[in-house]
Structure formats: structure tokens, C-alpha cells
Amino acid sequence: MTKDLRIKSSVFSESSLRAPNRAMLRAVGVKDEDFQKPMIGVASTWSEVTPCNIHLNDLAASSKKGAKEAGSVPFMFNTITVSDGISMGTQGMRYSLPSRDMIGDSIEAVVGAENLDGLVAIGACDKNIPGCMIAIANSDVPAIFVYGGTISPGSYRGKDIDLVSVFEGVGKHNNGDIDDQELKGIECHACPGAGACGGMYTANTMASAMEAMGMSLPGSSSNPAESKEKAADCQAAGEAVYHLLERGIYPKDIMTKKAFENAITVVMALGGSTNAILHLLAIAHAADVDLTIDDFNRMQEKVPHLADMKPSGRYVMQDLHNAGGVQAVMKLLYEEGYLHGDCLTVTGKTVAENLTEAPSLHEEQKVIMPFSDPKRADGPLIVLKGNLAPHGAVAKVSGVKVSRHTGPARVFNTENEAAEAVGANKINEGDVLVIRYVGPKGGPGMPEMLSISSLLVGKGLGEKVALLTDGRFSGGTHGLVVGHMAPEAQDGGPVAFLQEGDMVTIDSNKKEISMDVSDEELERRKANWTAPPLYKKGALGKYAHMVSCSSKGAVTDFK
């Protein structure tokens, strides 16, 4: 049977031409009896640059142990990660989204070059998850994604806090509402250990989406980073990949259009990050699944928002874990007819079969609202279109009471200039603050705007000033914000021709974003416009010249 599992491992061939290959493998511990076994790669994003990933080396070792005990020859290897939270508000944030594709490319390169038969990919911080999934789709070997897990909430003065509390604390400090000592107290207690940011931010959103898609083991996305359950997740993933090989189950068998719809359903129900739209589009592109930005509005219209989770709610991922986890939420959604139960998963069973064994939500839990009293009757992630963003822009309206805002544009070409204006109290209630030339090409790298959105919230302007950008927002952002405006300014999108004082309207009910400027006037402005030169140096230069529009997932390949 083991010979039947040797799908790609030509280096293990008995041919004398493979003797040099086998000689090198012997040097890393492969023995005679191992040459009849499949090779499994364990890709880890372990790094000391961020608490999200600092614990992953031990988790990767657990996956290696599981793969070995199941009957394969496992090899651990690493790839990069960057910390969104640490780079936020700096020029370093431009590297965040490009790191997603670097991660995907590097894992694919090792799987392909080493002729690996299967893959366990372990990630934690925001771009790890879609990066690993892009690699899984492009490598097309039996594979499982494992999430490194969420951080525990911090505690300060009897209240749970997290990283976003610090960003919003900066706004309160700037506004004179808290002093230096209070801000330092929040800073020192917000991140108590290992794990990804604790709310329903991008990492937890994407981990939940991958479990819903069937590419992670049931229950694994909500298990905290520093828990026995998380170590068990990783060992079980190593074992499960071997069984996928036995059964001949490939990512393309799991990552179908209906599986992506299940992922979107869970993201909407949990009130996930705006970045989910960007990343799911990119993963679908890699998997050759016909998913478009318009599919998100189609799903948004019928899926209620149920989770009372940060950034707009009260609870964090560990609370969801204690309430029963993502599987319990999926069970509820399935029972109410919102999920495709016939989709295959990495267990070798369907979603419906997995959910028969899943727990129900605990009776006393308060994290997930009942269908009779949802946080919102439809989903909180909305794609807006209009003459300011004809290819789409993304808004997250969970917790936002304002459904329509019209105001004068206050236009800035850099985040720093905009932040200085906010800090100097030059932005007024009713304004529409616009930050452009920060899209995928223009940034380059489509940086997140958590610093300035949090500054506005901290100053009490979160729903009194609209914030628009062709860049992105962190999963921790909340308030009256619209990102991913496409086409971006660098590509000659209409936002490039917006001028100070132009009246802008955002209407979440009509899903429209527009400026009160005639087509004739826009053409006149366009005739006098020249695109800034694209960045050319190093990784960001390559990215700027290759990346697609955000409405297509900001992908960097050519198929």
C-alpha cells in the first residue's frame, strides 16, 4: 500500500539515477525502510518577530510527529512572516499584503522542488493563512491548513483588552481623555502571550473561513494558541494528511464554489474582517474557482450577523471557543439551512457528517445571538459601487448606526498627512476623509489604515467622519470606513480625480459610493492627470508591477 502512496516522490525511486538524491536524504535522517513511504512537508511560519507565530515551532514538531506515526516521512521547513500590528502606521506596513504572496510562492517552491507528496501548512498572523492556502491550491498535493490559534485577552483594570485597545487608546490620549500612565497601562497588558490578535480580526476570520471551507480539521480554528487542544490539532493534522493520500483526496476536491460559499457564510455570521473578501478572492483564483466580488453581496443579503465579537462587539475568539467554537456555529447555520452539507472536507467526510459529531452552542453562552434576535438581519460586509469605485469598494457595517453619510471630501495622498490632520483637529464632523495612492500598486502593497481609523474612534469621530481609501483596513477596524476602492488611484481610478470639497455619499442600504461630480468634469480632470511613477526597487517594486486590482484579490500571477 505504501508504494501506491508515492505520488510525487521520484527522488525515492529505486533507479540508480536516484542514488545521489537518496544519499542526500540519508544525511537528513532518512533510512532504508523510509524510501517506500510518502514524503510530507510541514510548512511552518514560525518566527520571533511577532507573538502570533512565536509558538509555531513546537506546533510544527507536533504535526511532524503525527505524520511520522501515521506512516510517512515528514520534513519541516519554514517560510517568512511579518507582523501587521508592529508595522501598522509605518512604511513597513507596505510589506504586509505582499508577504501573503511571498509565503504562497515559497511554500509552493519547496513542495515542488522536493517532490513532496503532501503538505501540512501552519500559520497564524493575518497573511500566513491566505498565503498557505494559495500555496496549497497551487501545489495541488493532499494538504491541510492548521491555525496557530488566538491569543488570550489581556486584562487591565478589570476589563478585557487587546491590541486594538492600544490603537484606540492613542486616539483617547491625543484627545486628552487619558493620560500617559493610562496609555502605558493599556500597552503593557494588551498582549499577554502567544497567538494571533484576539477579536474577530483578520487572522481569526480567515482561520474560521478555512475550517468552514473544509481545509482545516473540525474545531481547530477556535482552539487558543496556548492550549492542549492546539497541540493536538497539529498532531492530528499530520496524521490526517496521510489519510488524504490513502484516499486520493486533493485540495481541488474540497475547495469548490460551494465550499467557498460556506466560508463566506461563516465569515458573515461571525462579523469577520473586510480582508476576507480580498483573501478569499485570491485563494479562489489559485484554486481555479469562479468566485467574484459580486458573490459576496449575494451571500451578504441572506446571511445574518450573529456574533457579538470585537471589534464592534464585546467578545473575543477565546470566548467563542468557550461557547462551543466554530463547529458549534457551523452546526447552528447548517441546521437553519445556511451551509452546503455535501461539501467534502479534510476528514474525508462531508460537512454534514462532521457536524453530526460537533457540539452545540452552550446554553448559557452570549457570544452568538439567536436567529430570532441577530446583531443584524443580513451580513456586515458590503461591496459598494458607484462613480467613485466602479469596480467595488468594501465596507464593514457591523455596529455602525449610520447607513448614509454625505460630506465634503478631505483628500490626502498619504496616511501620514491624513493622520497629522486628524491629530491637529483639522478634520471636522461630517467630513469624508480620503486617503488615496495607497492601493496594491500605489502603496505599493495596499497598507492597512488601523492607526488612523483607531485615532478617529479614540477621538469620538468613528461614526461622525467617513474614512475612504484604496488601501485596506485591519480586521480590528470599526466605524464608518470604506476600503479597497477599485480601480485604485494609481491605475487612474476615479478616486484619483476627487478634489477637496467635492461632495461624497456613502449609502450602505443602496450599496453605493459616489461623488457629486459630472462625467464631463471627471473627463476634464482625467485629461490633466499623470500617474505617479511605479515603485521599482526590490520586493515592493516587483509587487507593484505584477499585482492585480483589489477587486480581483490583488493576485500576482498571470492565469
C-alpha positions, 0 to 999 in steps of 0.5 A, a space after each residue: 500500500 505504501 508504494 501506491 502512496 508515492 505520488 510525487 516522490 521520484 527522488 525515492 525511486 529505486 533507479 540508480 539515477 536516484 542514488 545521489 538524491 537518496 544519499 542526500 536524504 540519508 544525511 537528513 535522517 532518512 533510512 532504508 525502510 523510509 524510501 517506500 513511504 510518502 514524503 510530507 512537508 510541514 510548512 511552518 511560519 514560525 518566527 520571533 518577530 511577532 507573538 502570533 507565530 512565536 509558538 509555531 515551532 513546537 506546533 510544527 514538531 507536533 504535526 511532524 510527529 503525527 505524520 511520522 506515526 501515521 506512516 510517512 516521512 515528514 520534513 519541516 521547513 519554514 517560510 517568512 512572516 511579518 507582523 501587521 500590528 508592529 508595522 501598522 502606521 509605518 512604511 513597513 506596513 507596505 510589506 504586509 499584503 505582499 508577504 501573503 504572496 511571498 509565503 504562497 510562492 515559497 511554500 509552493 517552491 519547496 513542495 515542488 522542488 522536493 517532490 513532496 507528496 503532501 503538505 501540512 501548512 501552519 500559520 497564524 498572523 493575518 497573511 500566513 493563512 491566505 498565503 498557505 492556502 494559495 500555496 496549497 491550491 497551487 501545489 495541488 498535493 493532499 494538504 491541510 491548513 492548521 491555525 496557530 490559534 488566538 491569543 488570550 485577552 489581556 486584562 487591565 483594570 478589570 476589563 478585557 483588552 487587546 491590541 486594538 485597545 492600544 490603537 484606540 487608546 492613542 486616539 483617547 490620549 491625543 484627545 486628552 481623555 487619558 493620560 500617559 500612565 493610562 496609555 502605558 497601562 493599556 500597552 503593557 497588558 494588551 498582549 499577554 502571550 502567544 497567538 494571533 490578535 484576539 477579536 474577530 480580526 483578520 487572522 481569526 476570520 480567515 482561520 474560521 473561513 478555512 475550517 468552514 471551507 473544509 481545509 482545516 480539521 473540525 474545531 481547530 480554528 477556535 482552539 487558543 494558541 496556548 492550549 492542549 487542544 492546539 497541540 493536538 490539532 497539529 498532531 492530528 493534522 499530520 496524521 490526517 494528511 496521510 489519510 488524504 493520500 490513502 484516499 486520493 483526496 486533493 485540495 481541488 476536491 474540497 475547495 469548490 464554489 460551494 465550499 467557498 460559499 460556506 466560508 463566506 457564510 461563516 465569515 458573515 455570521 461571525 462579523 469577520 474582517 473586510 480582508 476576507 473578501 480580498 483573501 478569499 478572492 485570491 485563494 479562489 483564483 489559485 484554486 481555479 474557482 469562479 468566485 467574484 466580488 459580486 458573490 459576496 453581496 449575494 451571500 451578504 443579503 441572506 446571511 445574518 450577523 450573529 456574533 457579538 465579537 470585537 471589534 464592534 462587539 464585546 467578545 473575543 475568539 477565546 470566548 467563542 471557543 468557550 461557547 462551543 467554537 466554530 463547529 458549534 456555529 457551523 452546526 447552528 447555520 447548517 441546521 437553519 439551512 445556511 451551509 452546503 452539507 455535501 461539501 467534502 472536507 479534510 476528514 474525508 467526510 462531508 460537512 454534514 457528517 462532521 457536524 453530526 459529531 460537533 457540539 452545540 452552542 452552550 446554553 448559557 453562552 452570549 457570544 452568538 445571538 439567536 436567529 430570532 434576535 441577530 446583531 443584524 438581519 443580513 451580513 456586515 460586509 458590503 461591496 459598494 459601487 458607484 462613480 467613485 469605485 466602479 469596480 467595488 469598494 468594501 465596507 464593514 457595517 457591523 455596529 455602525 448606526 449610520 447607513 448614509 453619510 454625505 460630506 465634503 471630501 478631505 483628500 490626502 495622498 498619504 496616511 501620514 498627512 491624513 493622520 497629522 490632520 486628524 491629530 491637529 483637529 483639522 478634520 471636522 464632523 461630517 467630513 469624508 476623509 480620503 486617503 488615496 495612492 495607497 492601493 496594491 500598486 500605489 502603496 505599493 502593497 495596499 497598507 492597512 489604515 488601523 492607526 488612523 481609523 483607531 485615532 478617529 474612534 479614540 477621538 469620538 469621530 468613528 461614526 461622525 467622519 467617513 474614512 475612504 481609501 484604496 488601501 485596506 483596513 485591519 480586521 480590528 477596524 470599526 466605524 464608518 470606513 470604506 476600503 479597497 476602492 477599485 480601480 485604485 488611484 494609481 491605475 487612474 481610478 476615479 478616486 484619483 480625480 476627487 478634489 477637496 470639497 467635492 461632495 461624497 455619499 456613502 449609502 450602505 442600504 443602496 450599496 453605493 459610493 459616489 461623488 457629486 461630480 459630472 462625467 464631463 468634469 471627471 473627463 476634464 480632470 482625467 485629461 490633466 492627470 499623470 500617474 505617479 511613477 511605479 515603485 521599482 526597487 526590490 520586493 515592493 517594486 516587483 509587487 507593484 508591477 505584477 499585482 492585480 486590482 483589489 477587486 480581483 484579490 490583488 493576485 500576482 500571477 498571470 492565469 
